Amino acid sequence: MSKHNTPVGRGHLWSGRLLLGLYHAARGLSLLSSTLDLKRDQVQLKAPRRQSNRLLILLWRAILISIYWFMIPKIFYMMKSPQSYAAIFASLQSTSVSIFAFTSFIKQVRSESKFMAILNRYIAVHGRICALTQSQHLFPLKFVTLYTIKLLLTISGCLYELPQLLPLSYVMNMEVTRVLSGVIAVYLWLGTLFLLDACFLGLCVSGVLYEHMGAHIAKMLQQMRSIDIMDCQDEESDMANPTPPVQLSRYKRMCLLCDRADELEVCGIIYSELYKITISFCCIFQWQIMFYIYYNFIVLLLMLYEYILNYLEASEGDWVHILMIAIKLANIVLLIMCADYTITKSQMPQTLPLDIICTDIDVRWDKSVESFLGQLKTQQLEITVLGILQLSNELIPTILSAIVTYLFILIQFAYTGGFDMSEEIMGGAEKSVLVKQQQQQQQQQQ
């Protein structure tokens, strides 16, 4: 994210355009009010200067919160008058998602300054890694491909969710009030989805930065093989070597070793900063990450419920629900795999032969390696959400088993009449309706 005038590859060009487009999308969805400071050597986000602007932004977002509470629950499956025990269970699930969405939205509004601070820290560590590795851009085409897949999954989910917020019948019948409220609901929900995708994006960025640092250390070790080979030649001068390396004097070898030791210490500082940034990101976005998983998981269960309900009523299921189940499951799996990718790449230096390359020329390298490996063992990256959910590939089988268990429960409900109308529920619903009518009549008489 530093400013460069030299030409770059196609993958880096697309990644730069993607990140810039995401920044403008965040501002358009009222998720960021900061502006880009392009006057510095390194791009930074800065808050609005005038206090009045901040007050207007806070007032605007307070209005958004109140609208969010009344509009967003329409996107989930809500039973107006549950007539079976399965319907009551589904209604409770959709209500819990609505409450979770509202809580996540409040956290989102209150944490903009933290979002801006963590973004600036990511930009700063990106610049330091660029300077260390002498690279202009660190985001390859793989990064663009992964986020494009995630974006396609989000858009596919929107094709099913947004029509529930803004039905086409409102537009066809020219119902201005409902159309306006639907447009606001769509706007707010797009902001929520954007922030959920930002959770995936942040973890992916950390993984890419960790991967570049690990690749740089591996390259540095490969360059140091000349020192190690020269030591082996001093001890075993009679060993055959068809392609001998370039002869280095003892002084140059010692200088090279000291330079690499200093460079490894700089790598340790960057690793420590990257570890702190990743942990801070997970701490700031922990509600959003938890809502990301919970929302996709519960909607997936609700789609299973609706599929079985349609199958019982019409003897055939709706394939749209099957497609939504696949999309929601892919969202969860993609986030978990991205988190596991970040954790794996953070441990990459521990798999490298850092302690093998050692010489008797100078002990600085051995001390630097010992300090670096000790730091990595102390700062073992673990991505935990709200202290109860650890994101790793081991979580995927657990989620799959929970989905299969819920499916068997729904099938058991279907065989035992859990989807049939219950007289107890119907009687209670009718009584509540009669009580409301009597209360309205009494108010009118008064």
C-alpha positions in Angstrom: 0.0 0.0 0.0 3.0 2.3 -0.4 3.1 4.6 -3.3 5.2 3.4 -6.3 5.5 4.7 -9.8 7.2 1.6 -11.3 5.1 -0.8 -13.3 3.7 -3.9 -11.5 2.4 -7.3 -12.4 -1.2 -7.9 -13.4 -2.0 -9.8 -10.1 -0.6 -6.9 -8.0 -2.5 -4.4 -10.1 -5.8 -6.2 -9.6 -5.1 -6.5 -5.9 -4.5 -2.8 -5.6 -7.7 -2.0 -7.4 -9.6 -4.4 -5.3 -8.4 -2.9 -2.0 -9.1 0.6 -3.2 -12.6 -0.5 -4.4 -13.3 -2.0 -1.0 -12.3 1.2 0.7 -14.7 3.3 -1.4 -17.4 0.6 -0.8 -16.9 0.9 2.9 -17.3 4.7 2.8 -20.4 4.4 0.6 -22.0 2.0 3.1 -21.2 4.4 6.0 -18.7 1.9 7.6 -15.8 4.4 7.4 -15.8 8.1 7.6 -12.0 8.5 7.3 -10.2 9.7 4.3 -7.0 8.5 2.6 -3.9 10.7 3.3 -1.9 10.4 0.1 0.6 13.1 1.0 2.8 10.8 3.0 5.2 8.3 1.6 2.9 5.6 3.0 -0.9 5.8 2.7 -2.8 6.3 5.9 -6.4 6.7 7.0 -7.2 9.9 8.9 -10.3 10.8 10.8 -12.5 13.8 9.9 -11.0 17.1 11.1 -14.2 18.9 12.1 -16.0 17.9 15.2 -19.4 18.8 13.6 -18.8 16.1 11.0 -18.3 13.5 13.6 -21.5 14.6 15.4 -23.5 14.4 12.2 -22.0 10.9 11.5 -23.0 9.8 15.0 -26.5 11.2 14.6 -26.8 9.5 11.2 -25.7 6.1 12.6 -28.0 6.4 15.6 -30.9 6.7 13.1 -29.5 3.7 11.2 -29.5 1.6 14.4 -33.1 2.4 15.1 -34.1 1.6 11.5 -32.0 -1.6 11.6 -33.9 -2.9 14.6 -37.3 -2.7 12.8 -36.3 -3.6 9.2 -33.6 -6.3 9.3 -35.7 -9.1 11.0 -37.7 -9.4 7.7 -34.7 -11.0 6.0 -35.0 -14.1 8.2 -37.7 -16.7 8.4 -40.3 -15.4 10.9 -43.5 -17.3 11.5 -46.3 -14.8 12.1 -48.5 -17.5 13.7 -46.6 -20.7 14.4 -48.9 -23.7 14.0 -46.5 -26.5 14.9 -43.7 -27.3 17.3 -41.2 -27.3 14.4 -42.4 -23.9 13.3 -41.9 -22.5 16.9 -38.4 -23.9 16.9 -37.6 -22.3 13.6 -39.1 -19.0 14.7 -36.9 -19.0 17.8 -33.8 -19.6 15.6 -34.7 -16.7 13.3 -35.3 -14.4 16.3 -32.0 -15.3 17.8 -30.2 -14.4 14.5 -32.1 -11.0 14.4 -31.0 -10.2 18.0 -27.4 -11.2 17.2 -27.5 -9.1 14.0 -28.6 -6.1 16.0 -25.9 -6.5 18.6 -23.3 -6.9 16.0 -24.5 -3.8 14.2 -24.2 -1.8 17.5 -20.7 -3.1 18.0 -19.9 -2.1 14.4 -21.1 1.5 14.8 -19.2 2.0 18.1 -15.9 0.6 16.8 -15.1 2.7 13.7 -12.1 4.4 15.4 -10.8 0.9 16.2 -11.3 -0.2 12.6 -9.4 2.7 11.3 -6.5 2.1 13.8 -6.2 -1.5 12.9 -6.2 -0.7 9.2 -3.4 1.8 9.7 -1.4 -0.8 11.5 -1.9 -3.2 8.7 -0.7 -0.6 6.2 2.3 0.2 8.4 3.4 -3.4 8.7 2.8 -3.9 5.0 5.2 -1.1 4.3 7.8 -2.6 6.6 7.6 -6.0 5.0 7.9 -4.3 1.5 11.1 -2.6 2.7 12.5 -5.7 4.2 11.8 -8.0 1.2 12.4 -5.2 -1.4 9.0 -5.9 -2.9 6.6 -3.2 -4.0 3.4 -5.2 -3.5 2.7 -8.4 -1.4 -0.8 -9.4 -2.6 -0.6 -12.0 -5.4 -3.3 -13.1 -7.7 -4.2 -15.8 -5.3 -5.4 -13.2 -2.9 -7.7 -11.6 -5.5 -9.0 -15.1 -6.5 -9.9 -16.0 -2.9 -11.7 -12.8 -2.2 -13.5 -13.0 -5.6 -14.8 -16.5 -4.6 -16.0 -15.1 -1.3 -17.6 -12.1 -3.0 -19.5 -14.4 -5.5 -20.8 -16.5 -2.5 -22.0 -13.3 -0.9 -23.7 -12.0 -4.0 -25.4 -15.4 -4.5 -26.8 -15.2 -1.0 -28.0 -11.7 -1.7 -30.1 -12.9 -4.7 -32.2 -14.8 -2.2 -32.1 -12.5 0.8 -32.6 -9.0 -0.7 -36.0 -9.8 -2.4 -37.3 -10.5 1.1 -36.4 -7.0 2.2 -37.6 -5.3 -1.0 -40.3 -7.5 -2.7 -40.9 -6.8 -6.3 -44.6 -6.4 -5.6 -43.9 -3.2 -3.7 -42.1 -1.7 -6.7 -44.8 -2.9 -9.2 -47.6 -1.5 -7.1 -45.8 1.8 -6.6 -46.0 1.6 -2.8 -43.6 4.5 -2.0 -43.4 4.0 1.7 -42.7 0.3 1.6 -40.2 0.8 -1.3 -38.3 3.5 0.7 -38.2 1.3 3.8 -37.1 -1.7 1.7 -34.3 0.4 0.1 -33.0 1.4 3.5 -33.1 -2.1 4.8 -31.2 -3.3 1.7 -28.6 -0.6 2.3 -28.1 -1.6 6.0 -28.0 -5.3 5.2 -25.3 -4.7 2.5 -23.2 -2.9 5.1 -23.6 -5.8 7.5 -22.6 -8.3 4.8 -19.6 -6.1 3.8 -18.4 -6.1 7.4 -18.7 -9.9 7.6 -16.7 -10.3 4.4 -14.1 -7.9 6.0 -13.6 -10.6 8.7 -12.5 -13.0 6.0 -10.4 -10.3 4.3 -8.5 -9.4 7.4 -7.6 -13.0 8.2 -6.6 -13.5 4.5 -4.3 -10.4 4.6 -2.6 -11.7 7.8 -2.0 -15.0 6.1 -0.6 -13.4 3.0 1.8 -11.3 5.1 2.9 -14.3 7.2 3.5 -16.3 4.0 5.7 -13.5 2.5 7.7 -13.3 5.8 8.2 -17.1 5.8 9.2 -17.1 2.2 11.7 -14.3 2.8 13.3 -16.2 5.7 13.5 -19.4 3.6 15.2 -17.3 0.8 17.6 -15.9 3.3 18.5 -19.4 4.5 19.1 -20.5 1.0 21.5 -17.6 0.5 23.3 -18.5 3.7 24.0 -22.0 2.4 27.3 -20.7 1.0 28.5 -20.1 4.5 27.5 -23.5 5.7 29.0 -25.2 2.6 32.2 -23.4 3.0 32.5 -24.6 6.6 31.8 -28.2 5.4 34.6 -27.8 2.8 37.0 -26.6 5.5 36.4 -29.8 7.5 36.1 -32.2 4.5 38.4 -30.7 1.8 38.6 -34.0 0.0 34.9 -34.3 -0.6 34.0 -34.2 -4.4 31.9 -31.2 -5.4 31.2 -30.9 -9.1 29.7 -27.4 -8.8 31.6 -25.6 -6.0 30.2 -22.4 -4.7 31.8 -19.0 -5.1 34.8 -18.8 -2.8 34.3 -16.2 0.0 36.9 -14.9 2.3 36.5 -15.4 6.0 35.9 -11.7 6.5 33.1 -11.6 3.9 31.5 -14.7 5.3 31.5 -13.1 8.8 30.0 -9.9 7.4 27.3 -11.9 5.6 26.6 -13.9 8.8 26.3 -10.7 10.9 24.0 -9.0 8.3 21.7 -12.1 8.2 21.6 -12.1 12.0 20.6 -8.5 12.1 18.0 -9.2 9.4 16.6 -12.1 11.4 16.2 -9.8 14.4 14.2 -7.4 12.2 12.1 -10.3 11.1 11.4 -11.1 14.7 10.2 -7.5 15.3 7.9 -7.7 12.3 6.6 -11.1 13.3 5.8 -9.8 16.8 4.0 -6.8 15.3 2.1 -8.9 12.9 1.1 -11.3 15.7 -0.2 -8.4 17.8 -2.1 -6.9 14.8 -3.8 -10.3 14.0 -4.8 -10.7 17.7 -6.1 -7.2 17.8 -8.1 -7.7 14.6 -9.7 -10.8 16.0 -10.5 -9.0 19.3 -12.1 -6.0 17.5 -14.0 -8.2 15.0 -14.9 -11.0 17.4 -18.6 -10.2 17.5 -18.7 -9.9 13.7 -16.8 -13.2 13.3 -19.1 -15.0 15.7 -22.1 -13.5 14.0 -20.7 -14.6 10.6 -20.6 -18.2 11.7 -23.8 -18.1 13.7 -25.8 -16.4 10.9 -24.7 -18.7 8.2 -25.2 -21.8 10.4 -28.7 -20.8 11.5 -29.8 -19.8 8.1 -28.5 -23.1 6.8 -30.6 -24.9 9.4 -33.7 -22.8 8.5 -33.2 -23.7 4.8 -33.2 -27.4 5.8 -36.4 -26.8 7.7 -38.1 -25.1 4.8 -36.9 -27.8 2.4 -38.4 -30.6 4.5 -41.6 -28.5 5.0 -42.0 -28.0 1.3 -41.3 -31.7 0.7 -44.1 -32.7 3.2 -46.6 -30.3 1.7 -45.9 -30.7 -2.0 -44.0 -34.1 -2.1 -41.0 -32.3 -3.5 -38.3 -30.0 -2.2 -37.2 -26.6 -3.5 -33.8 -26.7 -5.1 -33.3 -23.1 -4.2 -33.0 -24.1 -0.6 -30.4 -26.7 -1.4 -28.4 -24.1 -3.2 -28.6 -21.7 -0.3 -27.5 -24.5 2.1 -24.5 -25.1 -0.1 -23.7 -21.3 -0.2 -24.0 -20.9 3.6 -21.9 -24.0 4.3 -19.2 -22.7 1.8 -19.2 -19.4 3.7 -18.4 -21.0 7.0 -15.9 -23.4 5.6 -14.1 -20.7 3.7 -13.7 -18.5 6.8 -12.5 -21.4 8.9 -10.0 -22.5 6.2 -8.7 -18.9 5.9 -8.1 -18.7 9.7 -6.3 -22.1 9.6 -4.3 -20.8 6.6 -3.2 -17.8 8.7 -2.2 -20.0 11.6 -0.3 -22.4 9.4 1.7 -19.6 7.7 2.5 -18.0 11.1 4.2 -21.3 12.1 6.2 -21.5 8.8 9.6 -20.4 10.2 9.4 -23.3 12.8 9.6 -25.8 9.9 12.7 -24.2 8.4 16.2 -25.4 9.4 17.2 -22.2 11.2 19.2 -24.0 13.9 21.1 -26.2 11.3 22.9 -23.3 9.7 25.4 -22.5 12.3 29.2 -21.8 12.1 32.1 -21.2 14.4 32.8 -17.8 12.8 30.5 -15.8 14.9 27.9 -16.7 17.6 25.5 -13.8 16.7 23.5 -16.0 14.3 23.0 -18.7 16.9 21.8 -16.2 19.4 19.5 -14.5 16.9 18.0 -17.9 16.0 17.5 -18.9 19.6 15.8 -15.6 20.4 13.6 -15.8 17.2 12.5 -19.3 17.8 11.8 -18.5 21.5 9.6 -15.6 20.4 7.7 -17.8 18.0 7.0 -20.4 20.7 5.8 -17.6 23.0 3.6 -16.0 20.4 1.8 -19.1 19.1 -1.1 -17.7 17.0 -4.5 -19.0 18.0 -7.7 -17.4 16.6 -10.3 -17.7 19.3 -13.7 -16.0 19.1 -15.3 -14.7 22.4 -13.1 -17.2 24.2 -15.3 -20.1 23.3 -14.7 -20.9 19.6 -11.3 -21.7 18.2 -11.1 -21.4 14.4 -9.2 -24.2 12.8 -9.9 -27.0 10.3 -10.9 -29.3 13.2 -14.0 -27.1 13.6 -15.4 -28.1 10.2 -16.2 -31.8 11.0 -17.9 -30.5 14.2 -20.2 -28.2 12.2 -20.9 -30.9 9.7 -21.9 -33.3 12.4 -24.2 -30.7 14.0 -25.9 -30.2 10.6 -26.4 -33.9 10.1 -27.7 -34.2 13.7 -30.2 -31.4 13.1 -31.3 -33.0 9.8 -32.1 -36.3 11.6 -34.0 -34.3 14.2 -36.1 -32.7 11.5 -36.7 -36.1 9.9 -37.8 -37.5 13.3 -40.1 -34.5 13.7 -41.6 -35.3 10.3 -42.3 -38.9 11.2 -43.7 -38.1 14.7 -46.0 -35.3 13.5 -43.9 -32.4 14.7 -44.7 -30.5 11.4 -48.4 -31.0 11.8 -50.7 -28.4 13.3 -51.0 -28.6 17.1 -54.3 -27.9 18.7 -52.5 -26.6 21.8 -50.5 -24.1 19.8 -53.5 -23.1 17.7 -55.7 -22.7 20.8 -53.0 -20.5 22.5 -52.7 -18.4 19.3 -56.4 -17.9 19.0 -56.7 -16.9 22.7 -53.9 -14.3 22.3 -55.7 -12.9 19.2 -59.0 -12.7 21.1 -57.3 -11.0 24.1 -55.8 -8.3 21.8 -59.2 -7.7 20.1 -60.9 -7.3 23.5 -58.2 -4.8 24.6 -58.6 -2.8 21.4 -62.4 -2.7 21.9 -62.0 -1.5 25.5 -59.6 1.3 24.4 -62.1 2.4 21.8 -64.9 2.5 24.3 -62.9 4.6 26.7 
